[in-house]
Amino acid sequence: MARAKKKNPSCEDCYFRQKMLCALELEEPCGTFRESRPEGLVPPRQPMLLLRPPRWADRV
């Protein structure tokens, strides 16, 4: 089964633009772009937290 191509995001797809909260007039999405979804504003995914051994562990 073929995957559907993901459409490049545009300012018109942005939550802030659709709620008239954006004051920028750019040709492409800015750094604060958030996709407009039916459930509202969704925070960006956070990177996974990787635990490292304590620094003192290698001194023993």
C-alpha positions in Angstrom: 0.0 0.0 0.0 1.4 3.4 -1.0 1.9 6.1 1.6 0.1 9.3 1.1 2.4 12.2 0.4 2.5 14.7 3.2 1.6 18.2 2.0 4.1 20.8 2.7 2.8 23.1 5.5 1.7 26.6 4.6 0.7 29.6 6.6 -2.9 28.8 5.7 -2.6 25.5 7.6 -1.3 27.2 10.8 -3.4 27.4 13.9 -2.3 31.0 14.6 -3.2 32.2 11.1 -6.6 30.6 11.2 -7.4 32.1 14.6 -6.2 35.5 13.3 -3.4 35.5 15.9 -0.5 35.9 13.4 0.9 39.3 12.5 3.5 38.0 10.0 3.0 38.1 6.3 5.5 35.5 5.0 5.6 33.2 2.0 6.4 30.1 4.1 5.6 28.9 7.6 7.6 30.6 10.4 9.3 29.0 13.4 6.1 29.1 15.5 4.0 27.1 13.0 1.5 24.8 14.7 -0.8 22.7 12.6 -4.4 23.5 12.9 -6.3 20.5 14.1 -9.9 19.8 15.2 -8.8 19.2 18.8 -7.1 22.6 18.9 -3.5 23.7 19.6 -1.3 20.7 20.1 2.2 21.2 21.7 5.2 20.0 19.7 6.6 16.6 20.5 9.4 16.6 23.0 12.6 14.8 22.4 13.1 11.5 24.3 15.0 12.0 27.6 18.1 9.8 27.6 19.6 9.0 31.0 23.4 8.9 31.4 25.3 7.4 34.2 26.4 9.9 36.9 29.8 11.6 36.3 31.2 10.2 39.5 30.4 6.6 38.5 33.7 6.3 36.4 35.9 7.6 39.3 35.3 4.5 41.5 
